[in-house]
Amino acid sequence: MAGRFPLYTDADIHGPLVEGLERRGWDIVRAVDLYPEGVDDHVHFERAAREGRVLVSNDLDEILIAEAWIVTGRAFRGLITWQKTDERQLSVGAFLDAFEAIAEEENPFSSYPIVRIKPA
């Protein structure tokens, strides 16, 4: 079903993107509001999965955790990610538009739960 989904942002996601998503009405829980700096990535992944939120992270460790969950058959709502180097090529507006485009898709995580944002 198309539409926005609840998000859980990893500590590495910069404020302007989070603020832009909030301004557009996205339901967001931020890792930095829940845990002290340095908490293991597994904790964040587990929390997002338990709460049925899509994790937003550009951290390679979170991607590896997601892939391990897929291999072992553990379910999670989804992961939106991108390469850190792409942040220089994409404006905050481009990221926001990418999130809106994902939300417009019918079941964006049904075929594969990891969605990668890439420069055009």
NORWOMO-V322981 format. One record per residue. RES is the residue in one letter. SS is DSSP state (hx for helix, st for strand, lp for the rest). BURIAL is b if it has 24 or more other ideal C-beta (glycine too) atoms within 12 Angstrom, else e. Layout:
# NORWOMO-V322981
RES|SS|BURIAL / RES|SS|BURIAL
This chain:
# NORWOMO-V322981
M|lp|e / A|lp|e / G|lp|e / R|lp|e / F|lp|b / P|lp|b / L|st|b / Y|st|b / T|st|b / D|lp|b / A|lp|b / D|lp|b / I|lp|b / H|lp|e / G|hx|e / P|hx|e / L|hx|b / V|hx|b / E|hx|e / G|hx|b / L|hx|b / E|hx|e / R|hx|e / R|lp|e / G|lp|e / W|lp|b / D|lp|e / I|st|b / V|st|b / R|st|b / A|hx|b / V|hx|e / D|hx|e / L|hx|e / Y|lp|e / P|lp|e / E|lp|e / G|lp|e / V|lp|e / D|lp|e / D|hx|b / H|hx|e / V|hx|e / H|hx|b / F|hx|b / E|hx|b / R|hx|b / A|hx|b / A|hx|b / R|hx|e / E|lp|e / G|lp|e / R|lp|b / V|st|b / L|st|b / V|st|b / S|lp|b / N|lp|b / D|lp|b / L|hx|e / D|hx|b / E|hx|b / I|hx|b / L|hx|e / I|hx|b / A|hx|b / E|hx|e / A|hx|e / W|hx|b / I|hx|e / V|hx|e / T|hx|e / G|lp|e / R|lp|e / A|lp|e / F|lp|b / R|lp|b / G|lp|b / L|st|b / I|st|b / T|st|b / W|lp|b / Q|lp|e / K|hx|e / T|hx|e / D|hx|e / E|hx|e / R|hx|e / Q|lp|e / L|lp|b / S|lp|e / V|hx|e / G|hx|e / A|hx|e / F|hx|b / L|hx|b / D|hx|e / A|hx|b / F|hx|b / E|hx|b / A|hx|e / I|hx|b / A|hx|b / E|hx|e / E|lp|e / E|lp|e / N|lp|e / P|lp|b / F|lp|b / S|lp|e / S|lp|e / Y|lp|e / P|lp|b / I|st|b / V|st|b / R|st|e / I|lp|b / K|lp|e / P|lp|e / A|lp|e
